[in-house]
Amino acid sequence: MSARHRDAAHLVDGSLYVFRAWHSMPDEFHDADGHPANAVHGYTRFLCELLEKARPERLAVAFDASLTSSFRNAIYPPYKANRELPPPDLERQFVLCREVTAALGITVMIDHSYEADDLIGSALWSLRAHGVPGVIVSADKDFGQLLGEHDEQWDYARNLRWGPAGVHEKLGVHPHQVADYLALCGDAVDNIPGVPGIGAKTAAALLSHFGSLDALLERVDEVPFLRLRGAASCAAKLREHGEQARLYRRLTRIALDAPVPEDADSLLRLAGDSAALDALCERLRFGPLTRTRLKALLA
């Protein structure tokens, strides 16, 4: 791992990796009370590997606790209504994953009004003011809107990294256009419908021409004259659903004002809590290899 990457603050989308572990790890792992522990075992292995590989000086892990209480739900009640709440066995493991993270001396970010995306975005925004670059550890396309010149996104599972130019390669829009792009074409994962009839390619083409959602809606009379399949129909849909698109952008835009540590040094990794970690190892019945890795990371 290069010194440049070690100097960057690593901001981890913790919930993503807990869910991945929940779905990928076999259900043979149980804690001392007999409860399933596959997600926390898988997440802990991921976290150990990340720390061993990246050795970041500054690090924070963000978790979601706002599936039904996010400020976005107040703006648009159907937001994420297509998602089921985590079952109790997984909810219990989310708590344990946060405990493991904290015991390793890593800052945990969680809020009931802001999502993990917002916490990461706000932390990155604060770090930028201090001249500290960020590495967002996640595969989520929404994070593309946050990337500045010196930032990266790291899809850890595929070991792929990209900066602002990579966002354009993947989506066909620049980082500052990602929220507008998702407002136009929608995001099924978050139950955001977008403008009917406008898919990803059309949204990218429109933003390439007009620059922003606001400019597009202000100049919608120009759309029928674009060399775009179904341009006239597209213009009609934009006239009909323009205000909805502006509403959807309030959902797709990552907030930068969530309550996060404002001092870059507050994300420096601490020594950790060996007693708490030992207790978690016993409770979660970690094997000798995981225990050895955890103790080495504490040292």
N, C-alpha and C positions, 0 to 999 in steps of 0.2 A: 504494500500500500504506500503510495507516494506521500511525501510530506505535505503536499498541497491538499490531499484528501484528508489527512489527519488534522490539519489546521481548520478545515471546514466543520461547522456544527452539523451533526447528523440528526435529522428530525424523522422519527420513525412512526409510520402509520400502524400503531400497535394492533388495533382491532382487526385490520386486514390479516395479519399474521396469526392472530388467535383463531379467526374463522378458518383460515387455511389449515391450521393444525387440527381443528375440530373435524374437518371433512376428510383429511388425509391420513391421520394417525389411527391405527387400529384401536378398537375399544377394549383392549386387554389391560389398559393402565387404570389403576384405582388408587385412591388415597387411603390413609390409615383407617378412615371411617367407612370404606367401601364405596365411596362415590366415584364416578368416572373422573379420570384425570388425564385423558389423552390430549386435550387441547393444551393444558399447561405444560405437559411433557414436551410436546412438539414446539410450543412457543419458546420454552426455555432453551431447547437445543438451537433454535434459530438465533436467539439472543446471544448465546455463547459464541456461536459461529461468527455472528456479526462483530462482536467485540474483539474476537481473536483476529479476524481478517482486517477490519478497518482501524482498530485501535484509536478511536476518536477521542480527542481531549474534551470536546463539548458534545453533549448528547442529551436528547429528550425523547420520550416515547409518549405519543398521544393516544388516548383511548376515547371511544364514544360512550356517552351515557345519556344521550339526548334523542333517542329514536322517536319518541313521541313528544318531547318537550323542547325541541329546538325552536329558535326564533322563526325558522322557516315554516314550521307548522302553523304558527299564528298568521303568517302571510298567506299561506296556501295549505289548507287542512289536508288535501289529498297527498301532500308531499310524503314520499316513502310509505304511503299507506299500503302498498303492495308487499311490504316486507313483514314477515312474521317476527314477533318478539323472540329473543333467544330463549330456548327452553331453560328451566331452572338449573339443570346440570351444567349447561354452558355458562349461564350467568354466574354461577358459583365459581367457575374456573376463571372468568374474567377478573374477579376480585383477587384470586390467587396469582394470576399473571401480573397484576399491578404490584402485589406484594413482593414477588420475586424481583421485579424491575427495581423497586425502591431499595430492596436489600442489597442490590449490587451497586448502590450509590448513584443511580440514574434518576434524573428528574422525570416525574410522572405528570403529565398534563391531562386534566379531565374537567369537564364542565357540563352542567345540565341544560344550558341554553345554547352553547356553541358546540359544534361538532369537531371531531378530530381534525378535519381539513382546516377549519377556522383557527384552531389552536396552532397548527403547524404554520399556516399562513401568517398569523400574527407574530409568532416567534421569529419567522424568517424576516419579516418586515423590520422587527426590532433589531435583529442581528445586522441587517444591511445598514442600518443607521450607525452601527459601530464598526463597519468595514469588515465584518466577518461573513464569508461565503457560507452557503448552506447546501447540504445534500439531503434531499427528500427521499427517504427509503420507502418506496411504494410503487405499485404498478398502475395506480389510479390515474386516468387521463385528466381528471379535473385539476390536478396539481400543475399541469402545464402552464396555467395562467400565472403562476407565482414565479416562474424562473426568470431571474435577471442574468446579466452578462456573465457573472462569476458563479452562478448556481448550477446544480445538476439534479436530475432525478435518477434514482437507481432502482431498477426493477431487480430486486435481490435474487429472486428465484431463477430468473433467466440470465442474471449477471449482465444486464444491459444498462448502459448509462447514456444519458443525453442531456444536452443543454437547450437553450432557446431554439437553436436551429433544428434540433431534433423534434421539437413540438410541431414545427411547420412540416417536417418530413412525414410525421405521423398523421396529422389532422388537416394539413393544408392551410392552416391559419397561424398567425404569430401569437405569442403568449398573451398579449394584451387583448386579443380577439377571442380567446377561448370561451369566456363567459357568454359573449354574444353568440358564438357558434352553437353552444349547447342550448341556449335559449331558443334558437331558430330550429335546430333539428331535433331537439328533445334529448332526454336521457332516461331510457326505460328503467334503468337500475334504480333511479330515484323517483320514478313515477312522474316525470316532467314530460308532458306530451309534445311540446314544441309547436311549431306552426304546421298545420296539416299540409301534406304534400311536399314539404321541404325536407329533403334528406341531407346526409352529411356532405355529399359532393356539391349540392346546390347551395347549401349554407356557406361552404368554403368559397365557392365562386362569387356569391353575392358580397361576402366580406372582402374578398380580394379586390372587387371593383369599387365598393362604396366605403370600405374602411371600418365601419362600425354599424351597429344596429340602428343607432339614432340617425345617422346619415342615410342609411337605407330607407328608413320609414319616412324621413323628410323628403326623399327624392324617389318615392315609390313609383311616380308616374314615368320614370325612366326605365323601369324594369322590363316592360313589354318589348322594348327595343334592344334588349341584350341578346347576344347569340347564346341563348340558353333554352334548352328543351322545355316547353310548356311555360314560357316566360309570361304570357298574358294571364294564365291561370295562377301563376306564382304571385303576380302583382295583386290579383284579386284576393288571394288568401292573405297576403300581407296587410292589405287595407282592412280586411275583416278581423284579423287576429293580431294586429300590431300592438295594441295595448296589452294583450295577453303575453306577447313576447317580451314586453318590457317587465311585466310581472315575473315571468320565468327567469329573466336575468337577475332579479333580486334573489332567486333561489340558487342559480348556478354560480354567482359571483362569491368567491371565498372571502369571508370577513377578515379584516385586518385589525380589528379593535377588540379581539377577545382578551380576557384576562390571562396574561402569560408573564413570565419573568422578563423584565425590561433590560436588565443588565446582562450583557453577553457572558460574563463570568459566572452568572448564576446557573448556567448550563454546564459548567465544568463538572466532570464526574467526581464524585466524592469517594471516600475510602470504602464505604459500604458497611453493612452491619452483619458481622460474622455470626453472632448469636441468632439473629432473626433468620439468616440463611440456613444455619444448621437445623433450626426448628422446622423450616419449610421443607428441607430435604427429608426429614423424618416423616413429617405429615404427608408429603406427596410420594414418599417411597421412591425417591430417585435412586437410580442405580449407581454403582461405584464410578463409572466413567463420567456421568454428569456431575456427580459430587466433586470429583477431582478437577473438572473443568471450572466449576463455579469457584472453588477455593483458589485456584490459580488466578482467576480473574479478580478476586478480592485482593490478592497479594500484589 
